[in-house]
Amino acid sequence: MILVPVTYKGGVYRLDEIVDYIEDLGGYIVQRHNIANEVILQVLMPQDDIEGLKEFSRPLAGEVMSSPLVGTEIAVVIPSLEIHHLPHSACDVAEYLRSNGSKSNILGMARGFGKRISQINDEERDLINEHDMAIYVLGNFASCIEKKFPKLRRGVTVPIILTGAPDKETLEKQTDPPVAGYVGGLGRFMHRTQTEADIHRLDVVIAEVERVIEQRRAELSHDPLSVSPARIQDMIKQEIPEIEEVYSPSPIAVQLTGLRVKLAYADYAQRIRDLVIEDDVKVGDVADVLPSRMRNYILIRIRPLSETNIVV
C-alpha cells in the first residue's frame, strides 16, 4: 500500500469525522496544528483514497492538497552561527520548509568558516546523516564555495542540495562529484525574505527539495520498508504515554526511512523494540533502534523488505 503525503486544512467543526475517516482508510496523521479556529493535519494516506477524502471534506469547507514534504526531516546546514558570519537566509529556508510540511533542523558548524580552516567533525557528519536530506546554505563568493564545500560535505551520505549566490550553472561546475540539487541566487543578504523576488527564491528551493524527495521515494518503492514509519509513530503514541509529556516541537519526527523519537534512549529504547506490530512481529524485528546524535534521543531506522522478508 502506497501512502501519499497530503495536508488537510479546515475548521474544528466535525473534525472528529475527518480524523475517523482518515484512520478508517488506513491513513496516519503525522502532525496536527491548531491555529485559532483552523486545523491543519499533515497526513500520510493511501493514494487511492485521496479523492474520497476530498469529496468527504467538501461539505465541511475543508481543503486537501498535495504536500510532498510531509513525513520528512531535513537538515539546513550553515558554516557558522557566529554573528560575524550572519546574516544569511538559513532561518527563512528552514521556516519555509516547515510551512510546506517538513520538519527542519538548523545545524551550525563549529568550524565551517574560512577557506583554509573550514572542516566538519564526526558529530556534525553523523547528525546530518540522520536526516532525509541536507540543504547547504552557503555564501556569495564562488571561489569560497569551491574551496570550502568539499570539506563540509565529507562523509555526508544523504542527498545534498547546495545553495549560494552564484547561479546554478556555476555551482554545478564547482562540485565534484555532483550533488542531488542546486539553487543559485540565494546567498547572504541583509534583510528577511519579504519581497516577491525573495519569496520566489524560497519557492525555487522548495521545488528542488520536492524533486529530490520524490526521487528518493521512487528509489524506496523498489525495495519498500518493512513497516511504515507513520505506523510506528501511531504505536508509540498509543503504547508509550510518556511521549505526550514531551514539550519539544514534534516529539516524534517522521522520516522517509524511520523516525526520531524525543525520549531518552537509555529509558525507552528497549520498550520501543518490544512493541508488537502484528502477530509476533515486533519493532525490533524490522527496525534498528539506535541512539541519536541529537541529545539523548532515539533514532529508529526501518529495514527494507530485502533484509527482513517481512511487510506489516
Helices and strands as residue ranges (DSSP letters): E 3-11, H 15-24, E 28-35, E 38-46, G 47-49, H 50-57, G 58-60, E 63-66, E 73-78, G 83-85, H 90-99, E 103-108, H 122-129, E 133-137, H 142-152, E 160-163, H 168-174, E 181-183, H 196-222, H 229-239, G 241-245, E 252-254, E 258-261, H 265-273, E 276-278, E 281-282, H 283-286, E 287-291, E 298-302, H 305-308
